[in-house]
Structures are given as C-alpha cells and as structure tokens.
C-alpha cells in the first residue's frame, strides 16, 4: 500500500489517513495536502471517505483512492505552480519597474545637462558647449542623434569665424 501511495506523490505532497472503527467496519478518511501551498482553496477540498470491512480495504483500498488522489494532487500541483508563476511575475514586474525608474532618471539627467549645453550654445559659448556636449553624449540614456545635431551646429559656429573680422 505505501509503495503505491508513494508513487502517487510528488515532492512536498502529504497524505493524511484517518481510520475510525464503527462497529465491525472501518471508515477511512484520506486527505491529500501540499506543504507550502498558500492558496486557501486547498482547505476547501473534501476528504476522500471510504467505509468497508478491513478485508475490503486490504483488497481494494489503493484502487479506490488512486484516481481521486491523482486528481486532487494534480489540482494542488497546479495551484503551487500558479503561485510560483505569480511570484515570478511579481519579481519581473518589480524589476521592470525599477529599470523604468532608472531609465527615467537617466533621461531626466540627460535632458537637464543637454539643456545646459543648449544654453551655452545660445549664449555663443561654443567651446564650453562643445566640452559639455562631449560629456553629455557619453551619458547612459543619451539621445545620440540629438547630440550629433547640436555638435554639428557647434562645429559650424566654431569653424565659421575668420581671423579678420
């Protein structure tokens, strides 16, 4: 009997068996459980209850409980897998949220510094703008196309002057 029950079980599965003698018969209650399962629905599963003589249990107990146990253990395994996937999704969601916050912070920092470069350019401080732009374009989250367009404008202004003005 125990070999057959063992084969029905997977890791963390538990099977509680309660025997009650009633006159010349036995009432056997079988309750499967999975340790670590948080879902309260597991507590609403009805135990498997079988009544019969000791001889009847010797002959057919495993055959009688095999199918209901397999179904119940399967349900609990699905519940455990679902709980695990929910936890994984929460972790991934949290990682994605943190990555988004980091990206937003990088974008904000880039925009602030790029704005300073534009201010220097508008104030005709081209050399200072070029130096700051070099640092800004190396930042994480930098908009390289935007930096390149402004770099071209700065270089045009830096190269447009003559010695004889």
C-alpha positions in Angstrom: 0.0 0.0 0.0 2.7 2.5 0.9 4.7 1.9 -2.3 1.6 2.7 -4.3 0.9 5.9 -2.3 4.5 6.9 -2.6 4.3 6.6 -6.4 1.2 8.9 -6.5 3.0 11.6 -4.6 5.5 14.3 -5.7 7.8 16.5 -3.6 6.0 18.3 -0.7 2.9 16.2 -1.0 1.4 14.8 2.1 -1.4 12.3 2.6 -3.2 12.1 5.9 -5.2 8.9 6.6 -7.6 8.7 9.5 -9.1 5.3 10.5 -12.2 5.1 12.6 -13.8 1.8 13.7 -17.5 1.8 13.6 -18.9 -1.5 14.9 -17.5 -4.1 12.6 -16.4 -1.7 9.8 -13.8 0.9 9.2 -14.3 4.5 8.0 -11.2 5.8 6.3 -10.7 9.4 5.6 -7.9 10.4 3.1 -6.8 14.0 2.9 -4.0 15.0 0.5 -2.1 18.2 1.1 0.9 20.0 -0.3 3.2 21.8 2.1 4.0 25.4 1.3 0.8 25.9 -0.7 -0.6 29.3 0.3 -3.9 29.1 -1.6 -6.8 28.8 0.9 -8.8 26.8 -1.6 -6.8 23.7 -0.6 -8.7 23.8 2.7 -12.0 23.5 0.9 -11.2 20.2 -0.7 -13.4 17.4 0.6 -11.6 14.4 2.1 -12.0 11.1 0.4 -14.1 9.0 2.8 -14.5 5.2 2.3 -16.4 2.7 4.5 -15.9 -1.0 4.5 -14.6 -4.1 6.2 -10.9 -4.5 6.9 -10.8 -7.2 4.3 -12.3 -4.9 1.7 -9.7 -2.3 2.4 -6.9 -4.9 2.1 -8.2 -5.9 -1.3 -9.2 -2.6 -2.9 -8.1 0.5 -0.9 -5.4 1.7 -3.4 -7.6 1.1 -6.4 -10.4 3.0 -4.8 -8.3 6.1 -3.8 -5.9 6.2 -6.7 -8.0 8.2 -9.1 -9.3 10.8 -6.6 -5.9 11.2 -5.1 -4.3 11.7 -8.5 -6.9 14.4 -9.4 -6.5 16.2 -6.1 -2.8 16.1 -6.1 -2.8 17.3 -9.7 -5.0 20.3 -8.7 -2.7 21.1 -5.8 0.3 20.9 -8.0 -1.3 23.3 -10.5 -2.1 25.6 -7.6 1.5 25.5 -6.4 2.8 26.2 -10.0 0.4 29.1 -10.3 1.6 30.6 -7.0 5.2 30.2 -8.2 4.4 31.9 -11.5 2.6 34.7 -9.8 5.7 35.3 -7.6 8.0 35.2 -10.6 5.7 37.7 -12.4 5.8 40.0 -9.4 9.6 39.8 -9.3 9.8 40.5 -13.1 7.3 43.4 -12.7 9.3 44.9 -9.9 12.5 44.5 -11.9 10.8 46.2 -14.9 9.5 49.0 -12.7 13.0 49.6 -11.2 14.5 49.5 -14.7 11.9 52.1 -15.9 12.7 54.3 -12.9 16.4 54.1 -13.7 15.8 54.8 -17.3 13.5 57.8 -16.4 16.2 59.2 -14.0 18.9 58.8 -16.7 16.6 60.5 -19.3 15.9 63.4 -16.8 19.6 63.8 -16.1 20.5 63.8 -19.8 17.7 66.3 -20.6 18.9 68.7 -17.8 22.5 68.6 -18.9 21.6 68.8 -22.6 19.6 71.9 -21.8 22.7 73.4 -20.2 24.6 72.7 -23.5 21.8 74.4 -25.5 22.0 77.4 -23.1 25.8 77.7 -23.6 25.2 77.4 -27.4 22.6 80.2 -27.3 24.9 82.4 -25.3 27.5 81.8 -28.1 29.9 80.0 -25.7 30.6 77.4 -28.3 33.8 76.0 -26.8 32.2 75.4 -23.4 29.2 73.9 -25.1 31.4 71.5 -27.1 33.2 70.4 -24.0 30.0 69.8 -22.0 28.3 68.1 -25.0 31.2 65.6 -25.2 30.4 64.6 -21.6 26.6 64.7 -22.1 26.7 62.4 -25.2 28.7 59.8 -23.2 25.9 59.6 -20.5 23.7 56.5 -20.2 20.4 57.2 -21.9 21.9 59.9 -24.1 20.0 60.8 -27.3 22.9 60.4 -29.7 21.1 61.8 -32.7 20.1 64.9 -30.7 23.7 65.3 -29.5 25.1 64.8 -33.1 22.8 67.5 -34.5 23.8 70.0 -31.8 27.5 69.0 -32.3 27.2 69.9 -36.0 25.8 73.3 -35.2 28.5 74.0 -32.6 31.2 72.9 -35.1 29.7 75.1 -37.8 29.8 78.1 -35.4 33.3 77.2 -34.2 34.6 77.0 -37.8 32.7 79.9 -39.2 34.8 82.7 -37.8 37.8 84.3 -39.6 40.9 86.0 -38.2 40.0 89.2 -39.9 36.6 90.1 -38.5 
